[in-house]
Amino acid sequence: MHVIHKILVANRGEIAVRVISTARKLGIKTVAVYSEIDADSMHVSYADEAYCIGEVELSDTYLNIAKIIEVATRSQCDAVHPGYGFLAENPLFVDACKQAGLIFIGPDTHAMKIMGNKIEARAFVKKINIPMTEGVTGTHEELEKTAHRIGFPVLLKAAAGGGGKGMRIVYEEKDLAEAIESTSRQARAYFGDETVYIEKFIEEPRHIEIQILGDNFGNVIHLYERECSIQRRYQKIIEESPSPTITPEVRIRMGEAAVAIGKAIGYSNAGTIEFLVDRNLDFYFLEMNTRIQVEHPVTEMVTGIDIVEEQIHVAAGHTLRLKQEDVQQKGHAIECRIYAEDPANNFQPSPGIMSFYKEPEIPGIRIDSGIGSNTEIKSSFDPMICKLVVWGNDRHDASRNMLQALNDYIIHGIRTNITYLVKLLQSEAFTTNTISTRFCDDHTAALVAEITKEKDEIPPHVPMIGYLMHTLTRVPEKNSGCCKKPNLWETIGYWRDQMTLRIQFEEKLYMVNIPRFSPTHFNFGILEQNYQAATVSSSNHHIEFTINHHNYFAYISENNENQAFLTIGGHIFQLKRHDILTETVSASVFEGSGHDSNHVTSPMPGKVIKIHVKAGDVVKKGDVLLIIEAMKMENLIVSPRNAEVKEVNVEVNDRVESSKVLVAFEDLETKKN
C-alpha cells in the first residue's frame, strides 16, 4: 500500500482541473505543468503548484517526458495522473514514472502496449472469442492490394490511434491510396506511429462503450455503458447513459464481454471497451482505451461513482471498493461537448478570444471546463471548450434539462456548436433514437439550414434596437462590460435634436434615425419604419426591452475592435456602430465582406503540414493548395478560382497566424498576354 500525498497532473484544460478537484476532495496536493501560451489557463492557478515546461510545441511541453518527470521529482510528487490524450497511453511514460519512483495512475505497460496498438488488440481479443469486424493489416502496398477482399466501404484506422484521430471511411478503391497516405501522416503526427490498418465498415452502426475498473488483485467490474453514436469527424459530441438502444439482455452480454477482456489482460485502473452495434444489436469489439475517457462524467452521474477517485485508490495499491452488484444505473445523463467550431463550415475550428462567457445557471448540471471569462481558445490544442452534463429521471427529462442549459449558455467572440446542439437534440432522429455514427454526415446540412432560417426570421430592427438602447444609455466609467470604449456622443454629449447613426448589421450597413430619446424611452427610424422602444432593465451584458409593446431579452458584448455580439432568440448577431472613437484608425474603417480572389489567406492560426502547389502551377477552383493543422484537425486550404500560382509564401512546418497570405495568384488571361 502507498500513501499518495501529492500528484502531478500531466495534462491541461478541463481534465487537469477535473483531476485536481478530486485530489482536493481527498486532501491530496497537486502540481500542474504548462506551456507558456497556457500561463493564464485555469489548471495553472487551480493547482497548489505550477511549473512552466516550454513555449508552444507539444514535443517540448505536454509530450516531453523528461521535463514532466523532472518537475514531478523536484516538487516531491508521489504520483502522476496523465488525464487523457498526450502521454496517457504511452508505455515509455509509464516506464519513466516507475524508474523515477513515481506511481502512474493508470494501467501497467503490458495492457497499454497490447491495447494501445489496435492491430495487436484485435488479435488479443479474437483469442478470447469476442466478436469483431473483419480486418486487413500490412504495408501500405499490401493494404491497397488486399482491401477489396472485405469489400468497400472500408474504415481506415491508425494502429496507435484513439479519440477518433486517424480514421477515414473509403467508399471506392480509387480513393484508397491517397487516404492511406493522409491517415498515415496524421497517425505519425498524433501518435508517432504511421502504421494503419483496414476494417470492414458497418453501415449505420451505433457506438456503445463499457466503462471498466480493475485492480492489481484480478478484480474487474464494469460501470455499465455509454451511448456515443453522435460524432463528427469520428469524435463524439453527445454521449448518454444508459444507452437508449440496447436491451437489458444485450447490456448484460456487453458488460460481461468487457469484463472478460479486462480480466484476460490483467487490467488495473480505469479503462473503456468500445463496441460497434449493428441494426440487429449484434456487437463487435472496436478498441480499448487504457485511460479515463472524455465522457466519463455521464457514467459518474448515473452511478454516483467518482471514477478519478477510484483510479487514485487502485493506484495506491488497494483492492476495488466496489463489487459488480454494488453498481446501479439511476436515471439518465446526457453530455454535450461544447466546441469552438463552426458547424456551418464543416465544423472548422474557431480559435480566438471570447468577448463574453456565461455558463448556465440552473440546478443539477455539471460543467467540466478549464476556462473562465475572456479566455482565449488557442489554436494549438483541441477546440473543446467544456463538457456540459445534465441528469434527469429519464431520457426525455434529461433532454429537456440539456436544452434549458444550452439555451442559457452564452459565448461571444468565437463560433461555437451550441445552437447546432440545440437543434440536434430537438431533431426527430434524436428524440426517436433513430441515430447512428453517420448522424452528423446525414443531418448537418438540414440542421444548419434550419438554424439559418430561424435566424433570418428575426427582424433586423430587433437586435439593432437592443444594441443601440444598450450603448446609448450606458455609463462608461461605471461599466466594465460591453462596449468599454467611449463613442463620440458619450464624449461630447447627446446634444443634437436628431441623430443618424451608421450601423453595420451582419453583412449590411443600415442608417438608423433617432429623432429623440430619454434614458428609458426611444424612437427609432429604420428602413422607413418607426419603432417605439423602452428599456425594462439593463446591466453590463444584458438588456430587457420592449419594441412597440413586445418584450425582448438579449445578451450583449463587444470585443476590442468595437465589434458587438448580441444573442437574442438563441441566435448571435454581429453589429458595429461607426461613430465609435477607436484606438486605431484601421479599427474604425468599415470592412466590407468582399473576397480578394488574388490570394488565399489562413482562416485560423495553425501549422503548415503539407504544400501541394508551387509557383507556376495552374490550379482549378476547389483544388487543394496546402494543409494547415489547427486544433488537432487537418484543414484543407483550397483555391477559390481557376488561376496560376504566382507565389507560395509559406513552407512546411511554418506556423501562421489568421489572415496570413499563403498563396498568391495570377490570372490565366494576364499570363497569356
Secondary structure, 3 states (H helix, E strand, C coil): CCCCCEEEECCCHHHHHHHHHHHHHCCCEEEEEECHHHCCCHHHHHCCEEEECCCCCHHHCCCCHHHHHHHHHHCCCCEEECCCCCCCCCHHHHHHHHHCCCEECCCCHHHHHHHHCHHHHHHHHHHCCCCECCEECCCHHHHHHHHHHCCCCEEEEECCCCCCCCEEEECCHHHHHHHHHHHHHHHHHHHCCCCEEEEECCCCCEEEEEEEEECCCCCEEEEEEEEEEEEECCEEEEEEECCCCCCHHHHHHHHHHHHHHHHHCCCCEEEEEEEEECCCCCEEEEEEECCCCCCHHHHHHHHCCCHHHHHHHHHCCCCCCCCHHHCCCCCEEEEEEEECEEHHHCCEECCEECCEEECCCCCCEEEEECCCCCCEECCCCCCEEEEEEEEECCHHHHHHHHHHHHHCCEEECCCCCHHHHHHHHHCHHHHCCCCCCCHHHHHHHHHHHHHHHHHHCCCCHHHHHHHHHHHHCCCHHHCCCCCCCCEHHHHHCCCCCCEEEEEEECCEEEEEEECCECCCEEEEEECCEEEEEEEEEECCCEEEEEECCEEEEEEEEECCCCCEEEEECCEEEEEEECCECCCCHHHHCCCCCCCCCCEEECCCCEEEEEECCCCCCEECCCCEEEEEEECCEEEEEECCCCEEEEEECCCCCCEECCCCEEEEEECHHHHHC
